[in-house]
Amino acid sequence: MSIYEVHTVDTAPEASKPLLRGLTGAIGMIPNLAAAMAESPELLKGFLTIRQIFYGGTFTPGEIQVLALSNAVENGCRYCVAFHSTMALKEDVDHDTVEALRAGRSPKEPRLRALSNFSRAIVRHRGHVTEGDLQQFLAAGYSKAQALEVVLGVAVSVLPNFAHHLTQCAIDEPFRAQAWTPADVDTAAALSA
């Protein structure tokens, strides 16, 4: 059982209220995780700010979801896997790609494979990727600047992934069809990826 409230605009700390109103205006709802993060206006503001910067970067909407889903699986965040699986499918990421990522496997499409593998290597090794990891990412057509942008994507993922580990808020109804547990990961495939 969580000790964190899933806030509404009315119950949130004063500094979180405009942030929650902004989410309602931008996406038509306040996701439970954002509502739980609202307990700390600083965390919510930091997350929304850095998320906006990352989402305005050079990756396509589908690539953003592949990266976020890869990170959520690596970090074992049930909420974020459900959320980003739903969003990836809305961004026309292939169903097989979404299922591979949810199982901890690499996508078949070479460019998305390189993106997912590079992001997972950054998460797994706390940024200490090998020269080979970087070269595979660059060989897929990404730039050196985008390698650093993946670091930004990892930072964006860590905030909600770790916040959910603390808050354990329920998955919103629109994302429940994509419910996931860490047991869904194909461990052998994930370790060899």
N, C-alpha and C positions, 0 to 999 in steps of 0.2 A: 504494500500500500504506500502511495506517495504522500509525502508531507507537503507537496507543492500544490497550490491551487491553480486550476485552469481558469485564469481571469477572464472577465468580460471587461468592456470599456468602463462599466460602472464600478467594478471591484478592484481594478488595477491601480497600482500606485500612480499618483498624479502625472509624473513624468512619462509614464508608459501609455497613458490614454491617447495622446495624439498619434503615437506610433501604431497603436491598434486600430484607430480610426483610419489611418493611412492604408493599412493592410486591407481593411474592409473595402475601401474605395478602389484599391489597386487590383485585388484578386477576388473580391466579392465575399470574402469570409475571413475569419481569424482562425488559422489553424491552431489546434490544441497545443502544439509545441511552442508556437510563438506566444500563445496565451499564458503558458507556464513560464516561459522565459521572461515575461513581463514583470515577474516578481523583482527582477533586477533591471530597471530601466537602462542602466549602462550596458548590460549584456545585449538587451534587445536592440538598442540603438546601434551598438557596435556591429552586431550581426547584420542588421538591415542595411547599414551604410556599406560595409565591406561586400555584402551580397550584391548591392546595386553596382558597385565598381566592377566586380567580377562579371556579372551578367552583361555589362556594357563593354566587355573586352572583345577579343578577336575570335573567340570560339563561337561556333554556331549554337543555336538553342539545343539541338540534339547532342552535340559534343559536350555541352555543359552538363546535360543530364547523365550522359555516360560517365563523365568524370565524377559527378556527385554520387551516382549510384555505386560506382567502384569504391569510392571512399567510404560510403555508408556501410557497405558489406565488410570492408576491411576493418572498420571500427565497430562492427557488430551492432549497429543502431537499427532496431526493428522499425521504429517510426520513420526514420529517414529512408530506409529501403522501400517501405510501402509508398511514401510520398514521391520519391524520385522514380520509382517504377511507373507510377501513374503518370507523372509528368513526362517521362521518356516516351511512353506510348503516345501521349498527346502531341509530342514533338516529332512523331513519325519515326522514332527509332524502331527498327525491326523487332518484332516479338521474340525471335530467336536470340537476338543480341541481348535483350532485356533478361531473358531466362538464363542465358550464359552468365551474365554479370551477377545475377541473384545467386547463382550456384558457385560463384567464386572463380568462374572460368573466363577466359579471354574471348572477346567477340571474334567471329570469323573474318569480318571486314578488316583488311589490313590497317587502314588509318585509325579506326576506332580501337583495334587491338593495341596499336602502339600507344594511343592516348591512355587507355585503361591500364595497360601494363606499367607505363611510366608513373602514373599517379599512384598506383598500388605500391610500386617500388619506393616512392617517396614516403608513403605512409608507413610501410613495413620497416624501412631502414632509417626512419626519422631524418630523411633528406640526404642520407649518404648513399646516393645511387652510384652505380658503376659507370665507367666510360661507355661500356656496351649498352647499358640502359639508355643513356643519353643519345648514343649514335642510332639506336633503333628508332627512337622518337623522331630524331632529325631526318632519318632515311624515309620516314613515312610522309614527309613533306611539311612537318612543323618547323618552326624557327627556334633559334636560341631564346628569343624573347618569350615565345610561347612556353618554353620549358620553365621559365621563371613564372609565367602566368599560371602554370599548373600549381606552383607553390601557393599562389593566391587562392586557387580553387581548393586546395587542401585546407588552408586556413579557414575558408568559408565553411567547409564541411565540418571541421573539428568543433566549431562553436555549437551548432545544433546537435551533432552526434553526441558530444559529451554532455550537453545540457539534458538530452533525453535520458542518458544513463542516470542522471541525478533525479530528474522529475518523474520519469516513468509515466508520463501522461498517456492517456488512451489515444489510439489511432482514430482520426476522424472518419466518419462514415464514407466520404468520397474516396478514401484511400484503402479501406478495409479489404477490398477485393484483391489487393496486392500484399496482404499480410505476409510476414516473413519471420523466420527465426534463424539464429546462427546455425542451428542444426541442418538448415537447408543447403549449407555450403558443402560442395564436393571437396573435402579436405585434400585428397590426393591431387586433384586437378588444380586446386588453388595454390598449393605449395610448389607445383611444377610450372606454374604460369610465370 
